[in-house]
Amino acid sequence: LNDKGYLSMGWFPDKGFLNSEWHGYNEAMILIIMAMGSPSHPIPANSWEKWCEPYFWSRYYDQEYINFAPLFGHQYSHMYVDFKGIYDPYMKEKGIDYFENARRATYANRAYCMKNPSGFKGYGKNCWGLTACDGPGDFEKEWEKGRKTKFVGYGARGASGDYLLDDGTLAPTAAGGSMPFAPEICMPALKHMWEKYYDKLVDQYGFRDAFNPSLGWYDVDYLGIDQGPILIQMENYRTQLVWEVMKKNPYIRAGLKKAGFKGGWLEKNS
């Protein structure tokens, strides 16, 4: 922890801890939980309260939830911890769990893409998904008469009350990583992208990272950090395999309880 009580993002033998820190709602929930449950170097019990301080609860596209624009922030920790039915004090007060929060974020992301305020090509009820991913590059271009957009390479694309970054680039991992939360909208999106863009978007390892229909750009790379959520979350949707394994981990359970989580599977014997 740094002097402010936040977990540092890294440490170097010659420089010590990085100034960058983890706090506020993002993908590092599981990192804080693991640190709190450490049997040898646990961080203090108030670390979760510090973590929650910067939460930004807001309504976006008819959904009320803790805002974080790129969908990956609502997915990564959920790959390993089943937050359905367990509550920390913050979420208990809001009347939902983090699983429901992620579901709402997924619906809001889709709703934004369906409205498509910038008029990008391809967007629709079954073609959506803004999250961190590769992009066509850093340049500005008029891709359609009267429509000029500043495109970016790799970037944390997203749509939420905290910020908006949308250059017409979609990533299959956005829908794939949210499969357990909202399969009724995620599966149709994955099927649509698979069928419509198969020749350019799918290859040896499944979906390539991203594509931009407005530019006719299709990524040539696979990113492990984006392929992983598709694979793991699909299995959690199918069999809950990863969740069930992690529920037996004493350090995860200890960290959750230390953070004030109660209810659901956490109250049962491991």
C-alpha positions in Angstrom: 0.0 0.0 0.0 1.1 3.6 -0.6 0.9 6.4 1.8 -2.7 7.1 0.8 -3.8 3.6 1.6 -4.1 2.4 -2.0 -2.5 -0.6 -3.6 0.3 0.3 -5.9 0.2 -1.0 -9.5 3.7 -2.4 -9.3 7.2 -2.4 -7.7 10.7 -2.3 -9.0 13.8 -3.5 -7.0 15.7 -0.3 -7.8 12.8 2.2 -7.7 10.3 0.8 -5.2 6.6 1.1 -5.7 5.0 2.9 -8.7 3.1 6.1 -8.1 0.2 4.6 -10.1 -2.4 3.1 -7.8 -5.5 0.9 -7.8 -8.7 2.5 -6.5 -12.3 3.0 -7.5 -14.3 0.5 -9.5 -12.3 -1.3 -12.2 -10.8 -4.6 -13.2 -8.7 -4.9 -10.1 -11.4 -6.0 -7.6 -9.9 -9.5 -7.4 -6.5 -8.0 -6.7 -7.7 -6.2 -3.7 -9.6 -9.2 -2.5 -6.6 -11.5 -2.9 -4.4 -8.9 -1.0 -6.9 -8.7 1.8 -7.0 -12.5 2.1 -3.2 -13.1 2.0 -2.1 -15.4 4.8 1.3 -13.8 5.0 1.1 -10.1 3.8 -2.6 -9.0 4.2 -3.5 -5.4 3.5 -5.7 -3.7 6.2 -9.4 -4.3 6.6 -10.3 -0.7 5.6 -8.7 -1.2 2.2 -12.0 -2.1 0.7 -13.6 1.0 2.1 -10.8 3.0 0.5 -11.3 1.1 -2.7 -15.0 2.0 -2.8 -14.6 5.8 -2.1 -14.3 7.0 -5.7 -17.2 4.8 -7.0 -19.3 6.7 -9.6 -22.9 5.6 -9.4 -25.0 7.1 -12.2 -27.8 6.4 -14.7 -26.7 5.8 -18.3 -29.1 4.7 -21.0 -31.8 3.8 -18.5 -29.4 1.7 -16.4 -28.3 2.7 -12.9 -24.9 1.2 -11.9 -21.3 1.9 -10.9 -20.0 3.5 -14.1 -16.9 2.3 -15.8 -16.9 2.9 -19.6 -15.0 -0.1 -21.1 -16.7 -3.4 -20.4 -13.5 -5.2 -19.4 -13.7 -3.4 -16.1 -17.0 -5.2 -15.4 -15.6 -8.6 -16.5 -12.1 -9.4 -15.4 -12.7 -10.0 -11.7 -16.0 -11.8 -12.5 -14.0 -14.4 -14.5 -12.8 -15.8 -11.2 -15.2 -14.7 -8.5 -19.0 -15.3 -8.6 -20.4 -12.1 -7.2 -24.0 -13.2 -7.7 -25.9 -13.1 -4.5 -23.1 -11.7 -2.3 -22.9 -8.1 -1.2 -20.5 -5.6 0.3 -21.9 -2.7 2.3 -21.9 -0.4 -0.7 -23.9 -2.7 -2.9 -26.2 -3.8 -0.1 -27.2 -0.1 0.2 -27.9 0.0 -3.5 -30.0 -3.1 -3.4 -28.0 -5.1 -6.1 -24.9 -7.2 -6.3 -21.8 -6.7 -8.5 -23.1 -9.4 -10.9 -26.3 -7.3 -11.5 -24.1 -4.2 -11.8 -22.1 -5.9 -14.6 -25.4 -6.9 -16.3 -26.6 -3.4 -16.3 -23.3 -2.1 -17.7 -23.6 -4.6 -20.5 -27.1 -3.5 -21.4 -26.1 0.2 -21.3 -23.1 -0.5 -23.6 -25.4 -2.2 -26.1 -28.1 0.5 -25.8 -25.5 3.1 -26.7 -24.3 1.2 -29.7 -27.9 0.6 -30.8 -28.6 4.4 -30.7 -25.3 4.9 -32.4 -25.1 8.7 -32.1 -22.1 9.0 -34.4 -23.8 7.0 -37.2 -21.0 4.3 -37.5 -21.6 1.4 -39.9 -22.5 -2.0 -38.6 -23.8 -1.0 -35.2 -27.1 -2.6 -34.1 -28.8 -4.8 -31.6 -26.6 -7.7 -32.4 -23.5 -5.8 -33.3 -22.1 -3.9 -30.4 -19.3 -3.9 -27.8 -17.0 -1.1 -26.7 -14.1 -2.1 -24.6 -10.3 -1.9 -24.6 -9.0 -3.3 -27.8 -6.9 -2.8 -30.9 -7.8 -0.1 -33.4 -7.1 1.0 -36.9 -4.5 3.6 -35.9 -4.1 7.1 -34.7 -5.4 9.4 -37.5 -8.3 11.5 -38.5 -10.3 10.7 -41.5 -13.5 11.5 -43.3 -14.9 7.9 -43.7 -18.2 9.1 -45.1 -19.2 12.4 -46.7 -19.7 14.9 -43.9 -18.5 12.4 -41.2 -15.0 12.8 -39.9 -13.7 10.9 -37.0 -10.5 10.8 -34.9 -9.5 7.1 -34.9 -7.1 5.5 -32.4 -4.9 2.4 -32.2 -5.1 0.4 -29.0 -7.5 2.2 -26.6 -9.9 1.8 -23.8 -13.0 2.3 -25.8 -16.2 2.5 -23.8 -19.5 4.3 -23.2 -20.7 5.3 -19.8 -21.3 8.3 -17.6 -17.7 8.6 -16.7 -16.4 9.0 -20.3 -17.0 8.1 -23.9 -14.5 6.8 -26.4 -16.1 5.5 -29.6 -14.4 5.5 -33.0 -16.5 2.8 -34.7 -14.3 0.0 -33.5 -16.0 -3.0 -31.9 -14.5 -6.0 -30.1 -16.1 -9.5 -29.8 -14.6 -9.9 -26.3 -17.1 -7.2 -25.1 -20.0 -9.5 -25.7 -18.1 -12.7 -25.0 -16.8 -11.5 -21.6 -20.4 -10.6 -20.5 -21.9 -14.0 -21.4 -22.8 -15.0 -17.8 -24.5 -11.6 -17.1 -26.7 -11.3 -20.2 -26.6 -14.4 -22.5 -29.8 -13.3 -24.1 -28.1 -10.4 -25.8 -24.5 -11.6 -25.8 -25.0 -14.9 -27.6 -26.9 -13.3 -30.5 -24.2 -10.7 -30.9 -21.4 -13.3 -31.0 -23.4 -15.4 -33.6 -24.0 -12.3 -35.7 -20.4 -11.3 -35.8 -19.3 -14.8 -36.4 -21.6 -15.3 -39.3 -21.5 -11.9 -41.0 -17.8 -11.2 -40.6 -16.4 -14.7 -40.5 -14.0 -14.4 -43.5 -12.2 -11.4 -42.1 -12.8 -11.6 -38.4 -12.4 -15.3 -37.5 -9.3 -17.5 -37.9 -7.3 -20.2 -36.2 -8.0 -19.1 -32.6 -11.5 -17.8 -33.0 -12.3 -14.1 -33.1 -9.6 -11.7 -34.0 -9.4 -8.8 -31.5 -11.4 -6.1 -33.2 -12.9 -4.6 -36.3 -14.2 -1.3 -37.7 -17.0 -1.7 -40.3 -17.0 2.1 -41.1 -13.4 1.8 -42.3 -13.5 -1.8 -43.5 -10.7 -2.5 -41.0 -10.2 -5.9 -39.4 -7.5 -6.7 -36.9 -4.8 -9.3 -37.7 -3.9 -10.0 -34.1 -5.3 -12.0 -31.3 -4.9 -10.6 -27.8 -4.7 -13.0 -24.9 -6.2 -10.5 -22.5 -9.3 -10.4 -24.8 -9.4 -14.1 -25.8 -9.2 -15.2 -22.2 -12.4 -13.5 -21.1 -14.3 -15.1 -24.0 -13.1 -18.6 -23.1 -13.4 -18.3 -19.3 -16.8 -16.5 -19.2 -18.2 -18.9 -21.7 -17.3 -21.8 -19.4 -18.7 -19.9 -16.4 -21.9 -19.5 -18.3 -22.0 -23.2 -19.3 -20.8 -25.0 -16.2 -19.6 -22.3 -13.6 -16.4 -24.3 -13.6 -13.9 -21.5 -12.7 -16.3 -20.0 -10.2 -16.8 -23.3 -8.4 -13.1 -23.9 -8.2 -12.4 -20.4 -6.8 -15.2 -20.7 -4.2 -13.0 -23.4 -2.6 -10.0 -21.1 -2.3 -9.6 -20.1 1.4 -7.8 -16.9 0.6 -10.5 -15.6 -1.8 -13.1 -16.4 0.8 -11.1 -14.7 3.6 -10.6 -11.6 1.4 -14.2 -11.3 0.6 -15.3 -11.7 4.2 -12.6 -9.2 5.3 -14.0 -6.7 2.8 -17.5 -7.1 4.3 -19.1 -9.4 1.7 -22.0 -11.5 3.0 -24.7 -13.8 1.8 -25.1 -16.4 -0.9 -22.5 -19.0 -1.4 -20.1 -17.2 0.9 -22.2 -18.2 3.9 -21.9 -21.9 3.1 -19.0 -24.2 4.0 -16.2 -24.3 1.4 
